[in-house]
Amino acid sequence: MNIEKRRAEIAARKAEIRAFLEADDGKVDIDALEKELRALNDEDAALEKRQAVERMLNSGGAVGSPVANPVQRRDEGNDEENERLYRSAWLKSLQGKPLTDAEQRAYTTAAGSALPIIPETTANQIIKKMYEVAPIIQRCRIFHVPGNFKFAVEDVNDDAELHTENAAITPAGDKLKSVSLTGYEIVKLVKASRASSEMALSAFEAYIVEVIAENIARKIERYIFSGMGANEPGGVKIAGKGTGGAYTDGKDQITVAKTASLTETDVISLYGLLGDGYERNAVWTMRKATFFSDFFPLMNKSKNNLIEFAGGKYYIMGAEVYFTGSVPASEAYLGDFSYIVGNYSQDITIVKSEHSGLATNSIDFLGSCVFDSKPAAGLGAFVHLAKATA
């Protein structure tokens, strides 16, 4: 079992439950949600205990995570005590607290970098927080490759052919296309009261993870949906079949009139425009308000299963719905997000400065990463529901 992935899924589900309760329209089954939440808490506690046991058995080995661990380990032979000392030293250095001799010995820098690397435990918390804030990231193909990165994806793919025995076989005309990624800096500067230097290490770590990871995750999510790929990461907005990844009515887009309401026919037609084979992993993405104002009224169990609610999640024609504020109002996308390719050419780092906050008696913490993303456009892996503006 991939414990880290399952714990991230549990955290994401608990965030969904919170969203349901906050948007309670009188139709939410409170008892069912309470029962599910208790079960999730029990499961998470058991997984956390099992994770601790595995770490002891592995003598500090990395626990499996949903994506490759972005943190370069300082020494694969380090034991749990060294990991604890390094984590303590790293956090204390951000707070400006003195280190013990043992912490000073454990406090090393990453190879080829002038910045101390983030402790593995903290890095896993950052990953978990990013998945909670922007769960769609888990569905994209995310890599951690330094420098520029080129990823090959399928383009033209001929069907298999019937072969006559002993006859010559003509090679298929299959072709590949590539997604080229560079890197753009994404930063978050946080001003914290000098009192933060007196916080307990665990509380300070939670604060740093919450503020830095959440803000960077939200920015990356916005690019995954609305990035144009020119001087910034690209996203679903340029994943259509048209020139420059544009969407075209009748090919990969359905446009609803400004004054019209969404209909079953619109939803079914949009689903039908999705390229063959992509429906297996496709999900819907839209704002929560868009779903409840435009899609939810189409739920009619006595007629069909167009809209369903099961296991605390909504489904449209069998595909899960992801809520996000990164999609414009009255719009929606349906697609396979594994065709969004992203790369951290530099993983998240955190540094501090006491000098820049001198005038306000504060400490500045700067979280940054270098990231790029682009879709494999033109394949039909995404379709777009749009609302006419006139």
N, C-alpha and C positions, 0 to 999 in steps of 0.2 A: 504493500500500500504506500502511495506517495503521501506521507503525512502532511507535509507542508502545503501541498496542493489542496488536500481535503480541508485543512484548517482555513485556508484562504477562501475556499468555497463556502464554508460555514460562516465566516465573517461577512462575506458578500451577501449571503442569504439573510443574516441578521440585519444588515443595512436595508435590505428590501423590506423586511417586516416593519422596520421603523418608518420607512417611506409610506407603506400601506396605512399604518396607524395615523400618521400625520395627515394623510389625504383621505381619511375615513369619510365616506359618503353615505354611511348607514348600511352598506351592503357587505362590510368586512366581517368575517366570522372571528370575533375576538377570542372565543374559547379555543378554536382550532389553532389560531396563531400562538396563543399562550402555550398550548400543548406542544406545538412544534418548537417554540423557542426553548422550552425546558429540555426537550430532547436534544436540541443543538448544543445547549450549554453543557449537558452531561457528556455528549460525544466529544466536544472540544476539550473538556477537562481530561477525559480518558486519553485522547490523542496527545495532549501536552505531557501527561505522565509517561506515556509510552515513548515519546520523543526524548524525554530526559534520560530514560533508561537506555535507549539506543545510543545516545551520545556517550554515556558512561562505558557501554560495551565497546564502542568504536574508538574510545580514548580520544575524543575530541573531533572525530571525523565529521565531515559536513553532512547534514541531513538533506535528503532529496528535496528539491523544490520544483515548482511548476516550470521554471525556465532555468537555464544555466546560471549558477550563482555568479553574480557580477563582481564579486569580491575576489581578488587574487590572494590566495592564502600566503601568509608570511613564511610558513614552514610546515610542510605536511606532517612533520614529526611532532609538532607541538601537542601537548596534552591539554586537557580541560582547564587545568590551573593556569597555564600560560595564556590560554584564550581569555580567561576571566581577568587576568592581570592586564592584558593588553586592552581589553574593553574598558576596564576601570581607568587605565592611564589615558586612553584616548578621550574619554568623557571629561576627566579631570583637566586635561590640557585645554579643552574648549571652555571650561569654566574658569581656568586660571588658577586652579588649586595645585599645591605642591604634590609631587609624586613620591612614593616610597622608593627605596632602592630596588625592590623587586619589580615595581611597576616601571621604573626607569629602564631596567634591563629588558623588559618585555616590549617597551615602546620603540618599535623600529619603523622604518618607512618602506613603502612598496618599491619594488625594483623598478628603476627607470622613472621614478616620480619623485618630485620634491614635496609631495603632500602625503601625510600619513593616511593609509587606507582605512576605510570604515571597518570596524570589527564585524565579523561574520554574523553574530547575533543581531547587531543593530541593522546590518544590511538586510537580513531576512525580515526584520520588522518593517523596514522601508518597503520592501517588495510586497509584503502583506498589506500594508496601508495603501499602496498604489493600486492593488487589485480591489481593495474595498471601495476606493474612491472612483476608479475607472475600470470596472470589470471587463470592459470590451478589450482591454489590452491583452488579456489572456487568450483571446481568440485570434490575435494577430501573430504573424511570424516575427518574433523579436530576437535579434542577435546581439552579441557583445563582442564585436570585432574591431580592434583598433584601426584607425585610418579609414580611407575610402573603401567601399564595399560594393560588390556587384553580385546580384543573386539571379540565377537563371530560372525562368518559369516556362511552362509549356505554352507554345503559340499554336502553330498548325499541327494537328494530330490526325493522321489518316486512319481510317478504320482497318482492322485486320482483314485479310483477304482469304478466300478459299483457294487452296493450292492443289494443282494437279500433280500427281506423283511424278517425280523425276524432271519436272519442268523447272526452268530457271525462275528464280524469285527476284522480283524487282524491288529494290529498297523503297521503303515508304518515304513519303515526302515530308516527314515530321520536321518541325523547326522549333527552335527555342528563341525566346526573347529574354532580355535581361532588365532587371531593375537596378539602376545605379544609385547608390546612396553616398552622400558626403557627410556633412555634419554641421549642425547649428547649435550654438550655445543656448541653453535654457537655464535661466538663473532665477533665484528667489532670495532677496535680501530681507532679513528679519531683524528688527531692532528689539532687543530684549532689555528689560530692566536689569541693572547691575545686581539686583537681588537674586537673579537667576543663578549667579555664581555660588549661592548658598543652598541651592536646592539639593535634595538627595539625588544620587546618581540615577536611580531608576526613574524618578520623576522628571529629571532633566532630559534623560534619553527619550522618554515618551513625548516630551514637549518638542524636542528637535524633530523626531520622526513625524509627529502630527503636522507641524507647520511646514517643514521642508517637503516631505514626501507628498502631502496632499496637494500643495500648490503646483509642484512640478507635474504630478500625475494629471491634474486638471488641464494644464497647458498642453501636455502631450495628447490628451484625449481630444482637445479642440482641433489640433492639427490632424489627427487621424480622421476626423470628420470633415473639417472645412479648410484644411491646408491646400494651397494652390501649387506647391512644389517649386515656385520661383522665389528665391531668396528666403525660403522657409520650407519646412517639411510639407509633404503632400498627403492628401487623404482621399476619402470616399468621394468627395466632391468632384474629383477629376478621374474617376474610375469608370466612366461611361464608354460606349463604343465609338462615339464621335471624335472629331478632331480635338486634340488636346484633352481627351477624356471627357468631353461634354456628353450630356444625356440628351436624347432625342425622343420626342413624343412618338409613341407607337412602336419604338424599337427597344428602349429601355427606360421609358418614362411615361407616366400617366399624369396629366395636369387637370386638376379639378377647377372649375370656374370659381371666381372669387366669391360669388354669392350662393354657390351650390353646396349641397351637403355631400359628404362621401357616401358612396353606395357600395353594395355587395359586388356589383359588376366591376367597379373601379378596383376593388381589392383583388378579385379573382383575375382580372385582366393584368394587373401589375405582377401578380405571382406567375402568370403564364409567360411574361416577358423574360423572367430569369432564365439564364442559359442552362442548357441541359446538364445535369449532374451536380450543379451548385446548390440545389435545394437540400442536399443531405446535411450540410453544415451551415445552412443559411439561418440568420436571425434578423428580426426586425429591430430597428433602432429609431427612437423618436422621443420627443418630450412627453413627460407624463400627462401634461395638459392636453396635448394633441391626441393621445390615446383615448383619454376619458371623454373628450368632447367630440371626436370624429369617429373613432373605431368602436369604442365600447357600446354606443347605441345600436350597433349592428349585431350584438349578441342576441341570439334567438335559438335557444336549445330545442324548441319544438319544431324548428324548421331545418336547422343545419348546425354544424360544429365550426362555423367560421371563426368565432371567438370563443376561447375556452380558458378556464381558470383551474389549474391543478397543481398541487404541491406548492402553493404559494406563488406560482408564476402564471403569467398570462401568455397565451399562445394564439397566433393568428394563422390559420390553415396549417396547424401543426408545428409552426416555427416559433421559437421563444421570442419574447419581446424584452428588449433592453431599454430602460429609460435613461435618457441623458439630456442635459441642457445644452449640449454642443450641437444639436441639430436645430435648425431654425423652426419657429412655430409653424404649425400646419404642414410640415414636411415629414417625410419618413424615408428610410432606406431599408431595403431587404437585400441581404447578400452574404457571401461567405468571406468572413474577415481574415481568413488565412491567406487571402490574396492582397492583404495590406502587409508590406514588408517594412520592418523598422530595424534600426541598428543604433546601439549606444557605442559610438566610437570612443567615448570616455564616460565611464559610469559616474554616478552621483558622488560628489565630494563635498565636504563641509569644512569651511575655514571660518575663523573669527578675527575681529579687529576691535580692540578697545579704543584705538585712537580716533576712528571715524565717529564714534559716539560720544566723544568727550564733552561736547557742548550740551548734550542732553543727559549726561551721566548714564549712558546705556552701552550695551555691547552689541555689535553688529555680527550676525551670523549669515554667511553667504553659502547657499546650497546651489550647486551647478552640475550640469551634465552636458554632453555633446550628443545630440540625437538627430536622426533624420528618418523620414518614412516616405514611402511612395506606394501607390497601388499598382498592381499588374493590370493596367487599363486595357480596354478593348476586347476583353474576353467574355463579357456578359455575366460576370460574377456578381454584379450589383445592378439593382434597378431602383428608380427614384420616384417617389410620390411628391408632386409639387402642387402648390396652390397658386393660381393665377393672380397677378397683382392688379389687373385691370379687366 
